[in-house]
Amino acid sequence: MHLLSDFDLTRNEIDGILDLSEKIKADPAKYGDAMKNKTLIMLFELASLRTRISFEAGMNLMGGHAIFYSIEGGNFTRSETLEDGIKNLNKYVNCIMARVLKQEDIERIGSAATIPVINGMTEVYHPCQNLADLLTIKEYKGKLEGLKIAYVGDGGCNTANSTMIGCSSMGMGVTVVCPDHPKYSPSHEILAKIEEHNGSEITVSHDPVSGVAGADVIYTDVWVSAGMEEEKKKRMEAFPPFQVNTKLVSKAKPDCIVMNTHNKVDLAKQPIVMHCLPAHRGYEITDEVMDSPYSVVFEQAGNRMWAQMGLLLWLQD
């Protein structure tokens, strides 16, 4: 089985991955040989701090091995096609994780692979991030079903897509709070696929205050991602009203969460704030929120490793 997009997972399958991730995190030593003699190849067309290190560290903790291979520039090898390169990897390793610029390329990798393929991020989906997000929310809130998450910012980006798909699959209410512009809003295609996938209807709001009202979780991401440099000026004009600051967080549910460690309050009874990182402090999120007791941002980042360890083991079964 491959994980090429969040649509590849049912609610029961996500439950299974999260359950395994929780068990590994609770007792890592028990799984110290779980990936013994197994090798993960990590293909990167775009560099990443969290994705590379969390996968590599996770494989090491389970007794396996991870190989980093850069495919920046689009050339898999000197002259082979992408498909031919993958057919070679089928003979050498047990799993492929690929972080590529285009969803069509991860689909091509999946079509040529006879071993599991994991989407480490494309321009359309970021499923590993959502698994970590769900694990974090469940840890702090004790459940997923019935919670409301407000995704604030660029509603048309990959993280927003994965948040909508994964969270709605788990019975969460999802509101995307974004500027009133087609490029910054969820695509009609994604919304239709979500309804077909799990029967959920996503709420889209262009008013930050009403959009976060009643939220258990507030989630944000950068306003300008890699590859959007030409759009930076327009984006920096459109997104400031959607900054996650203390005033906006105060409009959420009294027990909402923002995703920082060292929390001194009972976050099961407080709202939490999340960010998939890297954060541009002072833009999409303020220092006051990022470093607040209700921010769980760095625990969320840490859970990338545990969620991916669970996913790797789950895919090997």
N, C-alpha and C positions, 0 to 999 in steps of 0.2 A: 504493500500500500504506500501511496505517496501523500504528502501534505503540500499540495501546490497552491491551495487557497483555503480560506476558512470554510468555504462551502463543502470541503471534503470531509468535514467532521459533523457527526450528529451530536445531539445532546448527550446521549449515553456514552459516546466515544470520548467527548470532552470530560465527562464525569470520570471515566476510567483513567484518563491521563492525569487529571488533577489528583485523584485518589493515590495514584502511584507516586506522583511528585511529592505529596504530603508525607507519604511513608518514607521516601528517600531522605527528605529534609529532616524528618524526625530522628532517623537513625542511619546516617550516611555509611557508617562502617559495615553495616549489614549488606550493603550493595557494592562493597569494594572490589568484588570480582565479577560484577554483573555484566561488564563489557570486556572481560578478559579475552585477549587475542582478537578483539574487534577493532577495526580501523574506520574512522570517519574522515572523508575528504571534504575540506571546506573551500569552495570556490568563491572568490570575491572579485566582483567587477567594481565594487565600491567599498572602500575601507570602512571598518566599524570597530570602535572600542568594545562595546558591550557584546555584540554578536560573536565576534571572534573569541574573545577571552572567556565568555560564559560557556560556549560550546567546548572549547579546548579544555578548560578547567573541569567541566562536567565529565568529559570522557576520561580525564586523568583520575578523577575521584572514583570512577567505576572500573578502573583497571584497564581501560582501553587506550587507544592512541588516536590523535587527531593530526591531520596534515593540512597546513595552510597552502593554498595555491592561488596566486593572483592571476586573474584573467582581465585585468584592466586594459582597455584599448580594444576589447572585443575578440582578441585572438586566443583561442583555446590552446593551440600549439602553433608551430610555425605555418602549417598549411592545411591541417585537417579541418573538417567540418565539426561543428559542435557535437552533432550526433555521433560521429566516428570517435571523437575524444571520449564521450560518455561510454561507448561500447568497450573501450579500453578499461575504463574505471570499473566497469562491472566485474572484471577479472581480478582486480586488486584489492578492493575495499568492500566494506559491508553496508555503508550508507553514504549518501551525498547530501551535503547542505550547501545550497547555492544562494548567494546574495547578488542578484543581477538587476540590471536597470529596467528590463522589459519583461512583463508577464509572459509574453509569447516565448521568451527564451527559457523560462522555467518550465513551460509546457513542453518545449522541445526536449529539454533534458529529461523530463518525466517520460516522454514517449520512447526515448532510447534506453532508459535505465531498466534493468531487471532487478535492481536493489532499491530500497526505499530512498525517496528524494524528499528533502525538506526545503520549503521556501523560506530562506533566511531574510527575505524582504525583496519586493519588487515595487514598481511605481503604483501598483494597484492594491496589493495586500501585504500585511505584516502579521501573519498568523502566530508566530512564536511570541511576539510581543503581547498579543491578546491572551495567550495561555498564561503568561506571567501575570498579566493584569487580573485575570479571573482568580488565579491562585491568591494574589494579594488581597483582593476584595473579600474573598471567602475567609481568609485568615483574620481580617480585621472586623468583618461584619458577621461572621458565623454562618452566612448563607449567601446565595445569589438570587434565588427565586424571589420575585416581588420587589427587589430593590430598583431604584431609579438612578441611572447614570446620565449626566449631562456632559456631552463632549463639546467643548467651547473652542472655537477657532476655525480652522480650515476644514470644512465639512466634506471636501472633495478629495482629501489626501488618503494615502494608504492606511495610516493608523486609524483614521475615522472609519474607513470601510471595515477594517477588521474589528473595531470596537462595536460597530453596528451589528455585524453578522454574529460574532461570538457571544456578545452579551445578550442579544435578543434570543439566541438559541438556548440560553440558560434561564430564560424566563424573566429577564430583567427588562424594565422599561427603558428605552433609549431616546434621548432628545439630543439632536444636533443643533447647537447654537452657533450660528454663523452669519456673515454678511449676506445681504440679499443680492446675490450675484451668482449666475449659473456655475461659474468656475469654482466658487468657494462653497458651493452647496453639494449635498450628495447627488450623485447621478441617478436619473430615473431608472437606468438599467440595473444598478446595484439595489435600489429600493425594491424593484420588481422581483429581483432574484431572491432577496431576503424574504419577501412575502411568500414566494413559492417554496423556499427552503424550510422555513419554520413557522409560517403563518403570521409573522409579526408585522406590525405597521410601525415604522419609525416616525417619530415626531420631529419636524424641522421648525425651528424658531429663529427669527431674525432679531429678537429682542433679548438681550443678555439677562435682564432681571427676571422676566417671566420664564425664560428658558431654563434657568437654574432653580427656580422655585420648586421646593419639594425634593430636591436631589439628595441622594445618599452619598453620591460620588461625583466630584467635578474632575474632569480630565481635560488636559490641554496639550498642545504640541507647538512646535515652532511655526511661525508664520511664513517663513521663507525656507524651503527645503533645498537640498542639493539639486541643481539643474533648473532652479527657478530664478536665477540671478537677474535675468532680463525683466522679470515681473516685480522685482523688489520694490521699486518706487510706488507702484500702484497698490501693492499689498500693504506696505507700511502706512498708506493712507486709509485703507479699508478696515484694518484689524484693531487699531487701538481701543475702540469701544468694547472689544471682546477680551481685553486683558483680564486675567484671573488675579484679582487683588482682594484685599480684605473686605472692601465694600461689597464686591460681587459675591464673595463666599458667604457673607452675612445674610444674603438673600436665599441661600439654600436651606435644606432641612436642618433643624437644630442639631441632628446627629450625623451630618454629612462628613466625608473624609477627603483629604487632599493627599496624594501618594508621595518621607523623611523618617528616619529612624529616631531612637531615643524619645519615643512618645511617652509623655507623662500623664496623659489623660486616657480614659477608657474610650477608645475609638469605636467600640461597638455602639456607643451612645453619642458619638460625635460625627459630623460629616468629615469625609476625607478628600484630599486633593491629590491628583496623580499627574505625572508627566513622564512620557516615555524616554526623554533625554536624547541628545543634549539640550539643555535649556538655555535660552537667551534671556537671562535675568534682566528685568526692567522692561521687557517687551511683552511676551505672552503671559509671563508670570512675574510677580514682584518678589523681592527678597523676603518681605514679611510673610508671604504665603509659603514660599519655597522652604523657609526655615522654621515654619510654625509647628506647633505640636500636632496639628491635624494633617500635616504633610507626610505622606508615606512614600515619597519619590525614590529614596535610595533603597528602601526595603523592596520596592517594586523592581528596581534594577537588579537587586540581588536575586530575586525570584526568577529572573530570566534563566539563571543556571539550573535551578531546581526544576522548573517547568520543562526545560529542554532535556534534562536528564530523564524525567518521566516520559517525555515524548520518544526519546531514543530507545528506551527500553520497551515501550509500548509497540513501537514499529518493528522491533525484532521478534516479537511473539508471533 
